[in-house]
């Protein structure tokens, strides 16, 4: 008998507009943004662009020294289920991207990313929602471009014997 692994169900992306394809009034739709232009800004740029360089479908966090900029959204979860968070950092000109959990439950530790690439971590839901907050690490200046922010349930595998 050979055993093959199969996924039970399709996976549905839980972060809305995590690919940053929809913007209104210079903010990504379905994201809460705190900024104070021109000292701090969340702007749409291209994947190969940094602050003020234009483009589309990626997000740039920019903050001067001693300035704070952040963005977040509420994501529904099921308590006890395992999830994977990921973000694709395209340009990190200066500073770092900090990802914290902002719903009042410590569902994952605060992480700082200091390099480009796809960054992931897994966590188990402790509440029925999570609030990933992406921000600069105050008080350092920042210029960071990223996209594909994602939270996906980690699928269980079923072993089928033939």
Secondary structure, 3 states (H helix, E strand, C coil): CCEEEEECCCCCCCCCCCCCCCEECCEECCCEEECECCCEEEEEECCCCCCCCCCCCEEEEEECCCCCCEEEEEEECCCCCEEEEEEEEEEEEECCEEEEECCCCCCCCCEEECCCEEEEEEEECCCCEEEEEEECCCCCCEEEEEEEEEEEECCCEEEEEC
